Amino acid sequence: MGMISTLSLGVFGVPASDGDCLATRSSIVLTLLLTAIAFKFVFADALPKVSYQTVLDGYMNTCFFFLAAVFVENALISRFGDIGDAETIDNWFALTYIALWLVANAVFVAVVH
């Protein structure tokens, strides 16, 4: 699940100034989101049923939130990118997402150990 979410950072390789930026980026993120949903369904049957949220549930929810946040950023850059320097704003978002993703994974590693 972590690898699927990490792959979503690849959308920042598509230039924000590209005319078809939203379609290209959205297709990548939505494909990864569908893959993550399928992954969750496959593992849901293999895990024991408990009434509380486990650390794995929290991690999977964080991954879903991360994918959604990348999708929303892509939509906003596509819509409002002409207001300012879209490439610079997009690069800052990319660096922010990378840092947040590293921190989130470090927190989950610390919680598990």
C-alpha positions as a Markdown table, in Angstrom:
| # | Residue | x | y | z |
|---|---|---|---|---|
| 1 | Met | 0.0 | 0.0 | 0.0 |
| 2 | Gly | 2.9 | 2.3 | 0.7 |
| 3 | Met | 4.4 | 1.6 | -2.7 |
| 4 | Ile | 1.1 | 2.3 | -4.4 |
| 5 | Ser | 0.9 | 5.7 | -2.6 |
| 6 | Thr | 4.5 | 6.5 | -3.3 |
| 7 | Leu | 4.0 | 5.9 | -7.0 |
| 8 | Ser | 1.5 | 8.7 | -7.0 |
| 9 | Leu | 4.4 | 11.1 | -6.5 |
| 10 | Gly | 5.3 | 10.3 | -10.1 |
| 11 | Val | 2.6 | 12.6 | -11.4 |
| 12 | Phe | 4.8 | 15.5 | -10.5 |
| 13 | Gly | 7.0 | 14.5 | -13.5 |
| 14 | Val | 4.2 | 15.6 | -15.8 |
| 15 | Pro | 4.8 | 19.4 | -16.4 |
| 16 | Ala | 2.0 | 21.6 | -14.9 |
| 17 | Ser | 2.3 | 23.8 | -18.0 |
| 18 | Asp | 1.3 | 20.9 | -20.2 |
| 19 | Gly | -2.1 | 21.6 | -21.8 |
| 20 | Asp | -3.4 | 18.1 | -21.0 |
| 21 | Cys | -1.9 | 18.0 | -17.5 |
| 22 | Leu | -5.1 | 17.3 | -15.6 |
| 23 | Ala | -6.1 | 14.3 | -17.8 |
| 24 | Thr | -2.7 | 12.7 | -17.6 |
| 25 | Arg | -2.2 | 13.2 | -13.9 |
| 26 | Ser | -5.8 | 12.3 | -13.0 |
| 27 | Ser | -5.5 | 9.0 | -15.0 |
| 28 | Ile | -2.4 | 8.0 | -13.1 |
| 29 | Val | -3.7 | 8.9 | -9.6 |
| 30 | Leu | -7.2 | 7.4 | -10.2 |
| 31 | Thr | -5.6 | 4.2 | -11.5 |
| 32 | Leu | -3.5 | 4.0 | -8.4 |
| 33 | Leu | -6.5 | 4.7 | -6.2 |
| 34 | Leu | -8.4 | 1.9 | -7.8 |
| 35 | Thr | -5.4 | -0.4 | -7.3 |
| 36 | Ala | -5.3 | 0.6 | -3.6 |
| 37 | Ile | -9.0 | -0.2 | -3.2 |
| 38 | Ala | -8.5 | -3.6 | -4.8 |
| 39 | Phe | -5.5 | -4.2 | -2.6 |
| 40 | Lys | -7.6 | -3.3 | 0.5 |
| 41 | Phe | -10.4 | -5.7 | -0.6 |
| 42 | Val | -8.0 | -8.6 | -1.1 |
| 43 | Phe | -6.4 | -8.1 | 2.3 |
| 44 | Ala | -9.7 | -7.5 | 4.1 |
| 45 | Asp | -10.5 | -11.2 | 3.7 |
| 46 | Ala | -7.1 | -12.3 | 5.0 |
| 47 | Leu | -7.2 | -10.2 | 8.2 |
| 48 | Pro | -9.1 | -11.0 | 11.3 |
| 49 | Lys | -12.3 | -9.1 | 11.9 |
| 50 | Val | -12.0 | -6.8 | 14.9 |
| 51 | Ser | -14.4 | -4.0 | 16.0 |
| 52 | Tyr | -11.6 | -1.4 | 16.4 |
| 53 | Gln | -9.3 | 0.3 | 14.0 |
| 54 | Thr | -5.8 | -1.3 | 13.8 |
| 55 | Val | -2.5 | 0.4 | 12.9 |
| 56 | Leu | -2.8 | -1.2 | 9.4 |
| 57 | Asp | -6.3 | 0.3 | 9.0 |
| 58 | Gly | -4.8 | 3.7 | 10.0 |
| 59 | Tyr | -2.0 | 3.3 | 7.5 |
| 60 | Met | -4.4 | 2.3 | 4.7 |
| 61 | Asn | -6.6 | 5.3 | 5.4 |
| 62 | Thr | -3.5 | 7.5 | 5.4 |
| 63 | Cys | -2.6 | 6.1 | 2.0 |
| 64 | Phe | -6.1 | 6.8 | 0.7 |
| 65 | Phe | -6.0 | 10.4 | 2.1 |
| 66 | Phe | -2.6 | 10.9 | 0.5 |
| 67 | Leu | -3.8 | 9.7 | -2.9 |
| 68 | Ala | -6.9 | 12.0 | -2.6 |
| 69 | Ala | -4.7 | 15.0 | -1.6 |
| 70 | Val | -2.4 | 14.5 | -4.7 |
| 71 | Phe | -5.5 | 14.3 | -6.9 |
| 72 | Val | -7.0 | 17.5 | -5.4 |
| 73 | Glu | -3.6 | 19.3 | -5.9 |
| 74 | Asn | -3.5 | 18.3 | -9.5 |
| 75 | Ala | -7.0 | 19.6 | -10.1 |
| 76 | Leu | -6.2 | 22.9 | -8.4 |
| 77 | Ile | -3.0 | 23.4 | -10.3 |
| 78 | Ser | -4.8 | 22.7 | -13.5 |
| 79 | Arg | -7.6 | 25.1 | -12.7 |
| 80 | Phe | -5.7 | 27.9 | -11.0 |
| 81 | Gly | -2.2 | 27.4 | -12.5 |
| 82 | Asp | -2.6 | 30.3 | -14.9 |
| 83 | Ile | -2.9 | 32.8 | -12.0 |
| 84 | Gly | 0.7 | 32.4 | -11.0 |
| 85 | Asp | 3.8 | 30.4 | -11.9 |
| 86 | Ala | 2.3 | 26.9 | -12.1 |
| 87 | Glu | 5.6 | 25.1 | -12.3 |
| 88 | Thr | 7.0 | 26.8 | -9.1 |
| 89 | Ile | 3.8 | 26.2 | -7.2 |
| 90 | Asp | 3.7 | 22.6 | -8.4 |
| 91 | Asn | 7.3 | 22.0 | -7.4 |
| 92 | Trp | 6.6 | 23.3 | -3.9 |
| 93 | Phe | 3.6 | 21.1 | -3.5 |
| 94 | Ala | 5.7 | 18.1 | -4.7 |
| 95 | Leu | 8.4 | 18.8 | -2.1 |
| 96 | Thr | 5.7 | 19.3 | 0.6 |
| 97 | Tyr | 4.0 | 16.0 | -0.3 |
| 98 | Ile | 7.4 | 14.1 | -0.3 |
| 99 | Ala | 8.2 | 15.5 | 3.1 |
| 100 | Leu | 4.8 | 14.7 | 4.5 |
| 101 | Trp | 4.9 | 11.2 | 3.1 |
| 102 | Leu | 8.3 | 10.6 | 4.6 |
| 103 | Val | 7.1 | 11.9 | 8.0 |
| 104 | Ala | 3.9 | 9.8 | 7.9 |
| 105 | Asn | 5.8 | 6.7 | 7.1 |
| 106 | Ala | 8.3 | 7.4 | 9.9 |
| 107 | Val | 5.5 | 7.8 | 12.3 |
| 108 | Phe | 3.9 | 4.5 | 11.3 |
| 109 | Val | 7.3 | 2.8 | 11.6 |
| 110 | Ala | 7.7 | 4.3 | 15.1 |
| 111 | Val | 4.2 | 3.2 | 16.1 |
| 112 | Val | 4.8 | -0.4 | 15.0 |
| 113 | His | 8.1 | -0.8 | 16.7 |
